[in-house]
Amino acid sequence: MCVICRKRFPKRELARYTLSPHGVLLNDERQNSPGRGWYLCSDTQCVQKFPKFRARTQGRRG
């Protein structure tokens, strides 16, 4: 499910993003990195809204 539009897609159609140990956002192309991941569809509006979504959730850990 896309974290922005909340629509369901097959996992292979979504991009997965994770945080590196240093707090850098990484595109997890193989979709198997450990830790919390965010799935994002390819819709242009969702891609544009993702940085703002990440800013809201940055303080949440654990």
C-alpha positions as CSV (number, residue, x, y, z in Angstrom):
1,M,0.0,0.0,0.0
2,C,1.3,3.5,-0.9
3,V,1.9,5.6,2.3
4,I,0.6,8.7,0.5
5,C,-2.5,7.7,-1.4
6,R,-3.2,4.6,0.6
7,K,-4.1,2.6,-2.5
8,R,-3.1,-1.1,-2.7
9,F,-0.7,-2.3,-5.4
10,P,1.2,-5.5,-5.9
11,K,4.5,-5.1,-3.9
12,R,6.6,-5.3,-7.1
13,E,4.9,-2.1,-8.4
14,L,5.9,-0.1,-5.3
15,A,9.2,1.6,-4.5
16,R,10.5,0.9,-1.0
17,Y,12.4,3.5,0.9
18,T,14.4,2.9,4.1
19,L,16.7,4.9,6.4
20,S,20.4,4.1,6.5
21,P,22.0,3.9,10.0
22,H,23.1,7.5,9.4
23,G,19.5,8.7,8.8
24,V,19.8,9.0,5.0
25,L,16.7,8.0,3.0
26,L,17.6,5.2,0.6
27,N,15.7,3.6,-2.3
28,D,15.6,-0.1,-1.3
29,E,15.5,-1.5,-4.9
30,R,15.7,-5.1,-3.7
31,Q,13.0,-4.5,-1.1
32,N,14.9,-6.5,1.6
33,S,16.8,-4.0,3.7
34,P,16.2,-4.4,7.5
35,G,14.2,-1.9,9.4
36,R,11.1,0.2,8.8
37,G,10.3,0.8,5.1
38,W,7.9,3.1,3.3
39,Y,6.2,1.9,0.1
40,L,5.4,4.5,-2.5
41,C,3.5,4.2,-5.8
42,S,4.8,5.8,-9.0
43,D,2.0,8.5,-9.2
44,T,3.6,11.9,-9.6
45,Q,1.5,13.5,-6.9
46,C,2.5,10.8,-4.4
47,V,6.2,11.2,-5.3
48,Q,5.9,15.0,-4.8
49,K,4.2,14.6,-1.4
50,F,6.6,12.0,0.0
51,P,9.3,14.5,1.3
52,K,6.6,16.4,3.3
53,F,5.3,13.1,4.6
54,R,8.8,12.0,5.7
55,A,9.3,15.4,7.5
56,R,6.2,14.7,9.6
57,T,7.3,11.2,10.5
58,Q,11.0,11.9,11.2
59,G,10.6,12.3,14.9
60,R,8.9,8.9,15.3
61,R,11.2,6.0,16.1
62,G,10.7,2.7,17.8
